[in-house]
Amino acid sequence: AANPLLQSHCAGDDETKAKVLKWFRGEYATKTEARQELGVNIVITDDDWYEYLKLFACFLKQAGYAGMLILIDELVNIYKIPNAITRQYNYEKILTMYNDAMQGKAQYLGFILCGTPQCMEDPRRGVYSYEALRSRLAEGHFSGEHKDLLSPVIRLQPLTYEEMLILTEKLADIHAGLYDYSQIVTQQDMVDFIEIEFGRIGADTHITPREVIRDFIEVLDIVYQNPGISVRGLL
């Protein structure tokens, strides 16, 4: 697909560029379809997509970049797959990626995968249900209060009150800049807001930045649209 990509880029051919991107995304089901639209006899499949990622990383290195970083979010979707064989196939692919990284077989290629503790640790369906992954990724015996940030699995800690307060300060600045008004939220207003958010039952363990952002933007929107209402009064 490199030749059609170069040709379509030089010619400003948006239609062909779209087809090339379709090829890169592995959306051609058959070689016949790819040959008819792009003139190439290769398609990316479920069996070889990882090999192509390694190839792309080498290409990007030659193009002057340090390499390619792949971000895979919502690992919990593998955990939710009902078919055990399909889950195991996906976990086997993760194991291959991990081993390649550790053994130097995936040059210029990095992976960050994100998932919930449950999707990692569930012994029946989680990542650790695949013994070869559990033995490589699970914490050792010495990680108590001291966290090893060089280990393959890094546990993210919830944002603290202070970090949430800094988040609301930045949101207030962005909101005022977006709608072009002078700041209407005081430091005490934000402190009061955070106290209310964390004062709910179960908030210490279940509140998420998404909920805090949603609620705070709602407060800013309402006060902005109703000049007669103060933030303190609304809270």
N, C-alpha and C positions, 0 to 999 in steps of 0.2 A: 504493500500500500504506500510505500515511501515515494515511489515515482509518481503515481497519481496525485499524492499530496503536494509534492513540489510543483507539478504541472498546474494543478488547480490554483495553488497559491500565487504562482507567477502570472497566471492568466486572469486572476480575480474571479474564478468560476465558483460561485457560492454553492451551486447545486452539487458539483462534484466534491467540494470540500465537505458538505454535509454527509455525502455517501462515505467519504474516507473516515469521518468521525464515527459513522455507524459501524464501519469495519473495526475501528479501534475499540469500540464498546462491545464487540463480539456479538453484534445483532444480526449478522448474516447467518441464516440457518444452514445454507448449503453452499458448496463451492461453486455450483452452477450459477446461483444468484449473484455471488461476488464476481464471477468471471463476466457475467453479462453486464453488470453495472460498472465495474472498475477494471476488468481485464486482469485480475489476479486469481491464482488458483489455490489460495490458502485462506482458511477462515479460522478464527479463534474459537475454541470450543471449551466445554467444561473440563476436558482432559488436559489441555495445554495452556490455559490462561496464565498460570503462574510462571511458566517458562517465558511467556511473552512479556510479563512484567519485568523479569530479569533482563530481557533483551532491551526493553524501553529504557531501563535504568542505565545500561551501558551506552545507549544512544545519547541520552541526556548528558552523561559524563563527557562524551566526545563533543557535544554541543557547547560545553563550557560550564555546565552546572556541576554542583558537588555530587549530585545523584538524584534519587527520587524517593520521597517519603509517602508511604501509603497509609491513610487513616481509615480504619474500619470501625464504625460506630455500631452500637446496638448489637453486640455479640449475643445478647439474650435471644435474638431471633433464631440462632442455632439451637439454643436450649429449648425453644418452643416447638421445634420440629417433632412431630409425633412419631415419625419412623426412625427407629433406633439405628438402622443401617445407614440411613442418610446422615444422621447426626455423627455417627462414627467416621463416615467418609470426610465430613467437614473437619472434625477434630484431627484426623490423620493428616489433612492438608496443613493445618496449623502447626502440627508437629514437624512436618517437612520444612516449613518456613522457618521455624525456630532452629532446627538443626542446621539448615543452610547458613543462617546468620551466625551461629556459633562456630561453624566450621569453615567460614570464609567462602562459601559457595554462592553467596548472593551479594556480590560486590555492588557498591553504590546504591543499595536498596535497603530502605528502613521500613519497619512496620510498627504502628501503634494501634492496638486493638482495645476497645473500651467495652466494659460490661459491668453488670451488677455483681455484688458478692454472691448472690444466689446462683447466677448462671455460671459462675466460676466453680463454686464449692459443692453444689448439689451432687451427692455421690451417685445418684441414679441417672441424671440427665445432663449435668453440668460438664464443664471442661475437665474437671478432675475425675469424672467418671471414666475418662480415657487414661488408664494407668500410666502410660508412657509420658503423658503430659503432666499428670499430678506429681510424679516423681521428679520432674524437672522444674516445675513452676511453684509448687507449694512452699510455704515458708519453712525455714529450718527451725532448729531448737533454740536459737539464741536471739530471735527478734522479738523482744518484749516491748519495753517503752522506747527502745531505739529502733528506728525504721531504716532499713537498707534501701536507699533510693537507687542503688545500682543493680538491684535484683530484677529479674524479668517481669515480676508482677509488683506494681506499686499501688498501694491502697490510698485512695484519695480521702482526705479528711473533710468533713463539712466545714463550710465557711464559719468563722467565728462572728460574734456580735460586731467586733471592730471591723472585720473585713466586710460584713454586710453594710455597715454604716458608710464605709468608703465607697461601696458599690452604689448606694443611694445618692451620695454626693455627686458622683460622676453622672448618674442618670438625670439628676436635677439640672446639672450644667448642660447636658445634651438637649434636654427638653426645652430649656430656656433659649438655647441657641437655635433650635429647630423652629420654634414659634416666635422668635425675636421679641422676647420680653425680659424685663429686669427680674432677677432672681426673687421669687416670692416665698421660698422655703428656707427657714432658718435652721441652724445646726440643732437647736433644741427640738424643732419639728421632726427632724429626721431621727433623733434619739427617741422621741416619743413613739414614732412609727415603728421603729425596730423593737421597742419594748412591747408594743401591742402584738406585733407579729410573733415574737418568741414567747409571749404570754399565753398563747393558746395551748390547750392540753395536747401533749404529744409532740409539740413543735421542736423540742430539743433533738429528737431523733428523726422526725419525718418531714420537717419543713425543707423546701428546696429553693435555690436561688431563683428558679423560674417563677415560683409562687410569689416570692418577695418582689421581684421585678414587675410581675403582673399587677399586684396590689398597689405598688408605689406609683406606677405609671397611671393607674386609674385615679389615684389621689391627685396627681399633677394635672391630669386631664380635666377633672371635675372643677378644681380650683381655678384653672386657667379659663374655663368656659363660664364660670360663675364668680365674677370679681367680688361679689358680696360675701362669699364664703371664705373663711380663713382655714388654713391647714389645721390649726389646733382645733377649731370648731368642728371640722369634718371628722377628725380623729376622735 
